[in-house]
Amino acid sequence: VLKLNKNLYGMKQAGLVWYRHCVKGLLDRGFVKADIDDCVFYKGNMIFVVYVDNAIIFGPDNDEINAFMKSMKPNYKLTDEGD
């Protein structure tokens, strides 16, 4: 019998585990989940959309987005694809 200490990519529950981890990070940073869709989050003028293991963040203030990205980097492996 094996006990996994972390989630592995490709496992049946991997998507749910990732979603919960992502949501916790967003809520800790002041985002609010949209009432109409569990994959859309708002904070000020920023909108964050999660889809499977990808996400997009957009808003009018690049400095605000960059500050958010910087706050996420210690806990998440991120790549910035640019504008």
A tleap script that builds the chain and sets N, CA, C and O, in Angstrom:
source leaprc.protein.ff14SB
mol = sequence {
  NVAL LEU LYS LEU ASN LYS ASN LEU TYR GLY
  MET LYS GLN ALA GLY LEU VAL TRP TYR ARG
  HIE CYS VAL LYS GLY LEU LEU ASP ARG GLY
  PHE VAL LYS ALA ASP ILE ASP ASP CYS VAL
  PHE TYR LYS GLY ASN MET ILE PHE VAL VAL
  TYR VAL ASP ASN ALA ILE ILE PHE GLY PRO
  ASP ASN ASP GLU ILE ASN ALA PHE MET LYS
  SER MET LYS PRO ASN TYR LYS LEU THR ASP
  GLU GLY CASP
}
set mol.1.N position { 0.847 -1.172 0.000 }
set mol.1.CA position { 0.000 0.000 0.000 }
set mol.1.C position { 0.892 1.235 0.000 }
set mol.1.O position { 1.861 1.322 0.755 }
set mol.2.N position { 0.542 2.193 -0.868 }
set mol.2.CA position { 1.274 3.457 -0.952 }
set mol.2.C position { 0.390 4.603 -0.527 }
set mol.2.O position { -0.813 4.603 -0.789 }
set mol.3.N position { 0.982 5.572 0.126 }
set mol.3.CA position { 0.277 6.809 0.450 }
set mol.3.C position { 1.021 7.940 -0.262 }
set mol.3.O position { 2.210 8.157 -0.031 }
set mol.4.N position { 0.301 8.660 -1.133 }
set mol.4.CA position { 0.916 9.779 -1.842 }
set mol.4.C position { 0.881 11.012 -0.968 }
set mol.4.O position { -0.143 11.316 -0.354 }
set mol.5.N position { 1.988 11.722 -0.908 }
set mol.5.CA position { 2.062 12.939 -0.124 }
set mol.5.C position { 1.715 14.177 -0.935 }
set mol.5.O position { 1.577 15.266 -0.378 }
set mol.6.N position { 1.572 14.019 -2.243 }
set mol.6.CA position { 1.202 15.144 -3.090 }
set mol.6.C position { 0.421 14.621 -4.286 }
set mol.6.O position { 0.432 13.426 -4.584 }
set mol.7.N position { -0.242 15.521 -4.949 }
set mol.7.CA position { -1.031 15.174 -6.121 }
set mol.7.C position { -0.125 14.918 -7.316 }
set mol.7.O position { 0.900 15.582 -7.475 }
set mol.8.N position { -0.494 13.967 -8.147 }
set mol.8.CA position { 0.265 13.669 -9.349 }
set mol.8.C position { -0.553 14.026 -10.581 }
set mol.8.O position { -1.750 13.748 -10.640 }
set mol.9.N position { 0.097 14.644 -11.568 }
set mol.9.CA position { -0.568 14.995 -12.803 }
set mol.9.C position { -1.099 13.729 -13.475 }
set mol.9.O position { -0.397 12.720 -13.541 }
set mol.10.N position { -2.316 13.780 -13.966 }
set mol.10.CA position { -2.900 12.641 -14.644 }
set mol.10.C position { -3.777 11.770 -13.765 }
set mol.10.O position { -4.493 10.905 -14.270 }
set mol.11.N position { -3.734 11.981 -12.472 }
set mol.11.CA position { -4.598 11.202 -11.598 }
set mol.11.C position { -6.041 11.686 -11.730 }
set mol.11.O position { -6.295 12.821 -12.134 }
set mol.12.N position { -6.957 10.824 -11.391 }
set mol.12.CA position { -8.381 11.109 -11.544 }
set mol.12.C position { -8.805 12.399 -10.823 }
set mol.12.O position { -9.592 13.175 -11.365 }
set mol.13.N position { -8.306 12.624 -9.646 }
set mol.13.CA position { -8.702 13.785 -8.857 }
set mol.13.C position { -7.764 14.981 -9.028 }
set mol.13.O position { -7.904 15.969 -8.308 }
set mol.14.N position { -6.823 14.919 -9.951 }
set mol.14.CA position { -5.815 15.978 -10.102 }
set mol.14.C position { -6.441 17.333 -10.402 }
set mol.14.O position { -6.012 18.346 -9.848 }
set mol.15.N position { -7.435 17.366 -11.258 }
set mol.15.CA position { -8.075 18.639 -11.608 }
set mol.15.C position { -8.732 19.303 -10.418 }
set mol.15.O position { -8.610 20.515 -10.237 }
set mol.16.N position { -9.428 18.527 -9.604 }
set mol.16.CA position { -10.088 19.075 -8.422 }
set mol.16.C position { -9.070 19.557 -7.393 }
set mol.16.O position { -9.246 20.616 -6.791 }
set mol.17.N position { -8.018 18.790 -7.195 }
set mol.17.CA position { -6.972 19.192 -6.247 }
set mol.17.C position { -6.337 20.501 -6.699 }
set mol.17.O position { -6.120 21.394 -5.881 }
set mol.18.N position { -6.032 20.629 -8.003 }
set mol.18.CA position { -5.446 21.866 -8.532 }
set mol.18.C position { -6.411 23.035 -8.357 }
set mol.18.O position { -6.002 24.116 -7.935 }
set mol.19.N position { -7.691 22.828 -8.679 }
set mol.19.CA position { -8.688 23.892 -8.566 }
set mol.19.C position { -8.758 24.399 -7.124 }
set mol.19.O position { -8.754 25.608 -6.890 }
set mol.20.N position { -8.822 23.494 -6.173 }
set mol.20.CA position { -8.893 23.908 -4.760 }
set mol.20.C position { -7.643 24.678 -4.338 }
set mol.20.O position { -7.739 25.664 -3.607 }
set mol.21.N position { -6.480 24.236 -4.793 }
set mol.21.CA position { -5.220 24.917 -4.476 }
set mol.21.C position { -5.214 26.327 -5.092 }
set mol.21.O position { -4.815 27.293 -4.442 }
set mol.22.N position { -5.653 26.428 -6.326 }
set mol.22.CA position { -5.703 27.718 -7.019 }
set mol.22.C position { -6.697 28.664 -6.343 }
set mol.22.O position { -6.381 29.833 -6.120 }
set mol.23.N position { -7.884 28.175 -6.019 }
set mol.23.CA position { -8.912 29.002 -5.381 }
set mol.23.C position { -8.434 29.511 -4.031 }
set mol.23.O position { -8.659 30.673 -3.696 }
set mol.24.N position { -7.782 28.664 -3.258 }
set mol.24.CA position { -7.267 29.098 -1.954 }
set mol.24.C position { -6.296 30.260 -2.120 }
set mol.24.O position { -6.359 31.236 -1.373 }
set mol.25.N position { -5.399 30.158 -3.096 }
set mol.25.CA position { -4.451 31.243 -3.342 }
set mol.25.C position { -5.129 32.527 -3.769 }
set mol.25.O position { -4.721 33.611 -3.354 }
set mol.26.N position { -6.160 32.419 -4.591 }
set mol.26.CA position { -6.881 33.603 -5.043 }
set mol.26.C position { -7.662 34.244 -3.900 }
set mol.26.O position { -7.618 35.462 -3.730 }
set mol.27.N position { -8.371 33.444 -3.124 }
set mol.27.CA position { -9.146 33.985 -2.005 }
set mol.27.C position { -8.235 34.619 -0.962 }
set mol.27.O position { -8.586 35.642 -0.375 }
set mol.28.N position { -7.065 34.020 -0.724 }
set mol.28.CA position { -6.095 34.594 0.220 }
set mol.28.C position { -5.595 35.957 -0.242 }
set mol.28.O position { -5.177 36.775 0.578 }
set mol.29.N position { -5.635 36.207 -1.545 }
set mol.29.CA position { -5.159 37.472 -2.107 }
set mol.29.C position { -6.302 38.448 -2.375 }
set mol.29.O position { -6.105 39.447 -3.067 }
set mol.30.N position { -7.476 38.181 -1.846 }
set mol.30.CA position { -8.581 39.125 -1.912 }
set mol.30.C position { -9.519 38.988 -3.091 }
set mol.30.O position { -10.383 39.843 -3.289 }
set mol.31.N position { -9.374 37.939 -3.875 }
set mol.31.CA position { -10.293 37.741 -4.998 }
set mol.31.C position { -11.625 37.198 -4.475 }
set mol.31.O position { -11.693 36.569 -3.420 }
set mol.32.N position { -12.683 37.464 -5.253 }
set mol.32.CA position { -14.026 36.999 -4.920 }
set mol.32.C position { -14.520 36.145 -6.077 }
set mol.32.O position { -14.384 36.525 -7.240 }
set mol.33.N position { -15.097 34.985 -5.755 }
set mol.33.CA position { -15.618 34.088 -6.784 }
set mol.33.C position { -16.911 34.664 -7.356 }
set mol.33.O position { -17.762 35.151 -6.611 }
set mol.34.N position { -17.053 34.606 -8.662 }
set mol.34.CA position { -18.267 35.080 -9.316 }
set mol.34.C position { -19.439 34.179 -8.958 }
set mol.34.O position { -19.271 32.971 -8.788 }
set mol.35.N position { -20.624 34.764 -8.844 }
set mol.35.CA position { -21.821 33.989 -8.525 }
set mol.35.C position { -22.236 33.094 -9.686 }
set mol.35.O position { -22.802 32.022 -9.470 }
set mol.36.N position { -21.965 33.518 -10.894 }
set mol.36.CA position { -22.482 32.825 -12.071 }
set mol.36.C position { -21.557 31.703 -12.571 }
set mol.36.O position { -22.015 30.791 -13.260 }
set mol.37.N position { -20.267 31.762 -12.233 }
set mol.37.CA position { -19.318 30.766 -12.735 }
set mol.37.C position { -18.223 30.549 -11.703 }
set mol.37.O position { -17.609 31.511 -11.240 }
set mol.38.N position { -17.972 29.302 -11.339 }
set mol.38.CA position { -16.968 28.977 -10.322 }
set mol.38.C position { -15.533 29.160 -10.798 }
set mol.38.O position { -14.599 29.039 -10.005 }
set mol.39.N position { -15.345 29.449 -12.072 }
set mol.39.CA position { -13.998 29.602 -12.617 }
set mol.39.C position { -13.636 31.057 -12.892 }
set mol.39.O position { -12.597 31.326 -13.494 }
set mol.40.N position { -14.466 31.990 -12.466 }
set mol.40.CA position { -14.221 33.421 -12.682 }
set mol.40.C position { -14.112 34.098 -11.321 }
set mol.40.O position { -14.950 33.903 -10.441 }
set mol.41.N position { -13.050 34.905 -11.170 }
set mol.41.CA position { -12.785 35.602 -9.916 }
set mol.41.C position { -12.534 37.075 -10.203 }
set mol.41.O position { -11.982 37.432 -11.244 }
set mol.42.N position { -12.947 37.923 -9.268 }
set mol.42.CA position { -12.801 39.370 -9.417 }
set mol.42.C position { -12.041 39.951 -8.238 }
set mol.42.O position { -12.156 39.482 -7.105 }
set mol.43.N position { -11.262 40.983 -8.533 }
set mol.43.CA position { -10.646 41.786 -7.480 }
set mol.43.C position { -10.401 43.166 -8.070 }
set mol.43.O position { -9.596 43.323 -8.988 }
set mol.44.N position { -11.089 44.153 -7.547 }
set mol.44.CA position { -10.960 45.500 -8.100 }
set mol.44.C position { -11.327 45.494 -9.571 }
set mol.44.O position { -12.435 45.101 -9.937 }
set mol.45.N position { -10.406 45.927 -10.413 }
set mol.45.CA position { -10.626 45.938 -11.854 }
set mol.45.C position { -10.076 44.703 -12.557 }
set mol.45.O position { -10.169 44.596 -13.780 }
set mol.46.N position { -9.507 43.773 -11.802 }
set mol.46.CA position { -8.929 42.570 -12.402 }
set mol.46.C position { -9.964 41.451 -12.469 }
set mol.46.O position { -10.816 41.316 -11.591 }
set mol.47.N position { -9.870 40.663 -13.518 }
set mol.47.CA position { -10.685 39.461 -13.671 }
set mol.47.C position { -9.729 38.306 -13.930 }
set mol.47.O position { -8.847 38.393 -14.785 }
set mol.48.N position { -9.913 37.226 -13.183 }
set mol.48.CA position { -9.070 36.038 -13.282 }
set mol.48.C position { -9.962 34.880 -13.688 }
set mol.48.O position { -10.958 34.601 -13.020 }
set mol.49.N position { -9.616 34.199 -14.779 }
set mol.49.CA position { -10.408 33.081 -15.282 }
set mol.49.C position { -9.533 31.828 -15.280 }
set mol.49.O position { -8.433 31.838 -15.832 }
set mol.50.N position { -10.015 30.758 -14.665 }
set mol.50.CA position { -9.314 29.480 -14.603 }
set mol.50.C position { -9.980 28.519 -15.580 }
set mol.50.O position { -11.206 28.406 -15.608 }
set mol.51.N position { -9.177 27.830 -16.379 }
set mol.51.CA position { -9.692 26.788 -17.264 }
set mol.51.C position { -8.728 25.613 -17.230 }
set mol.51.O position { -7.599 25.719 -17.709 }
set mol.52.N position { -9.164 24.506 -16.669 }
set mol.52.CA position { -8.381 23.296 -16.466 }
set mol.52.C position { -7.100 23.667 -15.717 }
set mol.52.O position { -7.172 23.985 -14.530 }
set mol.53.N position { -5.933 23.639 -16.361 }
set mol.53.CA position { -4.698 24.019 -15.679 }
set mol.53.C position { -4.111 25.295 -16.275 }
set mol.53.O position { -2.915 25.556 -16.142 }
set mol.54.N position { -4.945 26.077 -16.922 }
set mol.54.CA position { -4.540 27.368 -17.478 }
set mol.54.C position { -5.377 28.473 -16.858 }
set mol.54.O position { -6.442 28.222 -16.293 }
set mol.55.N position { -4.891 29.679 -16.968 }
set mol.55.CA position { -5.627 30.820 -16.438 }
set mol.55.C position { -5.273 32.059 -17.247 }
set mol.55.O position { -4.224 32.134 -17.886 }
set mol.56.N position { -6.173 33.022 -17.199 }
set mol.56.CA position { -5.918 34.310 -17.823 }
set mol.56.C position { -6.364 35.381 -16.840 }
set mol.56.O position { -7.394 35.256 -16.178 }
set mol.57.N position { -5.573 36.420 -16.762 }
set mol.57.CA position { -5.930 37.556 -15.914 }
set mol.57.C position { -5.897 38.799 -16.782 }
set mol.57.O position { -4.975 39.001 -17.572 }
set mol.58.N position { -6.904 39.616 -16.626 }
set mol.58.CA position { -6.931 40.844 -17.415 }
set mol.58.C position { -7.556 41.972 -16.622 }
set mol.58.O position { -8.327 41.759 -15.686 }
set mol.59.N position { -7.203 43.165 -17.024 }
set mol.59.CA position { -7.698 44.383 -16.392 }
set mol.59.C position { -6.989 45.584 -16.992 }
set mol.59.O position { -6.056 45.424 -17.778 }
set mol.60.N position { -7.418 46.777 -16.632 }
set mol.60.CA position { -6.867 47.985 -17.238 }
set mol.60.C position { -5.507 48.430 -16.692 }
set mol.60.O position { -4.828 49.238 -17.326 }
set mol.61.N position { -5.101 47.917 -15.529 }
set mol.61.CA position { -3.880 48.402 -14.876 }
set mol.61.C position { -2.802 47.318 -14.880 }
set mol.61.O position { -2.880 46.357 -14.114 }
set mol.62.N position { -1.798 47.476 -15.743 }
set mol.62.CA position { -0.709 46.492 -15.828 }
set mol.62.C position { 0.074 46.381 -14.534 }
set mol.62.O position { 0.525 45.291 -14.180 }
set mol.63.N position { 0.248 47.494 -13.815 }
set mol.63.CA position { 0.991 47.455 -12.551 }
set mol.63.C position { 0.274 46.584 -11.520 }
set mol.63.O position { 0.913 45.841 -10.776 }
set mol.64.N position { -1.044 46.678 -11.480 }
set mol.64.CA position { -1.832 45.867 -10.560 }
set mol.64.C position { -1.714 44.377 -10.916 }
set mol.64.O position { -1.587 43.529 -10.033 }
set mol.65.N position { -1.757 44.077 -12.192 }
set mol.65.CA position { -1.620 42.690 -12.648 }
set mol.65.C position { -0.222 42.162 -12.343 }
set mol.65.O position { -0.075 41.035 -11.871 }
set mol.66.N position { 0.795 42.960 -12.605 }
set mol.66.CA position { 2.174 42.540 -12.324 }
set mol.66.C position { 2.404 42.312 -10.837 }
set mol.66.O position { 3.114 41.380 -10.459 }
set mol.67.N position { 1.813 43.154 -9.985 }
set mol.67.CA position { 1.944 42.971 -8.537 }
set mol.67.C position { 1.274 41.666 -8.107 }
set mol.67.O position { 1.798 40.943 -7.260 }
set mol.68.N position { 0.123 41.373 -8.689 }
set mol.68.CA position { -0.558 40.113 -8.388 }
set mol.68.C position { 0.299 38.924 -8.821 }
set mol.68.O position { 0.475 37.974 -8.057 }
set mol.69.N position { 0.830 38.974 -10.039 }
set mol.69.CA position { 1.672 37.885 -10.547 }
set mol.69.C position { 2.880 37.674 -9.636 }
set mol.69.O position { 3.258 36.538 -9.347 }
set mol.70.N position { 3.473 38.756 -9.193 }
set mol.70.CA position { 4.638 38.662 -8.307 }
set mol.70.C position { 4.252 38.002 -6.979 }
set mol.70.O position { 5.034 37.237 -6.414 }
set mol.71.N position { 3.042 38.300 -6.481 }
set mol.71.CA position { 2.608 37.703 -5.214 }
set mol.71.C position { 2.320 36.205 -5.354 }
set mol.71.O position { 2.385 35.468 -4.370 }
set mol.72.N position { 2.003 35.756 -6.567 }
set mol.72.CA position { 1.681 34.349 -6.793 }
set mol.72.C position { 2.925 33.483 -7.030 }
set mol.72.O position { 2.901 32.284 -6.754 }
set mol.73.N position { 4.001 34.075 -7.535 }
set mol.73.CA position { 5.179 33.296 -7.940 }
set mol.73.C position { 5.809 32.453 -6.831 }
set mol.73.O position { 6.289 31.359 -7.129 }
set mol.74.N position { 5.835 32.892 -5.575 }
set mol.74.CA position { 6.452 32.016 -4.562 }
set mol.74.C position { 5.706 30.698 -4.348 }
set mol.74.O position { 6.320 29.712 -3.941 }
set mol.75.N position { 4.406 30.659 -4.611 }
set mol.75.CA position { 3.611 29.470 -4.329 }
set mol.75.C position { 3.158 28.704 -5.570 }
set mol.75.O position { 2.644 27.591 -5.458 }
set mol.76.N position { 3.346 29.295 -6.753 }
set mol.76.CA position { 2.846 28.690 -7.981 }
set mol.76.C position { 3.897 28.819 -9.076 }
set mol.76.O position { 4.613 29.818 -9.152 }
set mol.77.N position { 3.980 27.800 -9.919 }
set mol.77.CA position { 4.883 27.866 -11.055 }
set mol.77.C position { 4.126 28.537 -12.198 }
set mol.77.O position { 3.217 27.941 -12.775 }
set mol.78.N position { 4.497 29.774 -12.527 }
set mol.78.CA position { 3.765 30.567 -13.501 }
set mol.78.C position { 4.629 30.893 -14.711 }
set mol.78.O position { 5.850 31.011 -14.607 }
set mol.79.N position { 3.982 31.036 -15.844 }
set mol.79.CA position { 4.639 31.599 -17.021 }
set mol.79.C position { 3.776 32.754 -17.498 }
set mol.79.O position { 2.552 32.642 -17.565 }
set mol.80.N position { 4.410 33.843 -17.822 }
set mol.80.CA position { 3.719 35.026 -18.308 }
set mol.80.C position { 3.815 35.034 -19.834 }
set mol.80.O position { 4.900 35.175 -20.397 }
set mol.81.N position { 2.684 34.883 -20.482 }
set mol.81.CA position { 2.648 34.826 -21.956 }
set mol.81.C position { 2.532 36.216 -22.570 }
set mol.81.O position { 2.453 36.341 -23.792 }
set mol.82.N position { 2.520 37.249 -21.759 }
set mol.82.CA position { 2.468 38.618 -22.263 }
set mol.82.C position { 1.059 39.095 -22.544 }
set mol.82.O position { 0.078 38.462 -22.154 }
set mol.83.N position { 0.980 40.219 -23.225 }
set mol.83.CA position { -0.328 40.828 -23.527 }
set mol.83.C position { -1.108 39.995 -24.525 }
set mol.83.O position { -2.226 40.357 -24.891 }
savepdb mol mol.pdb
quit
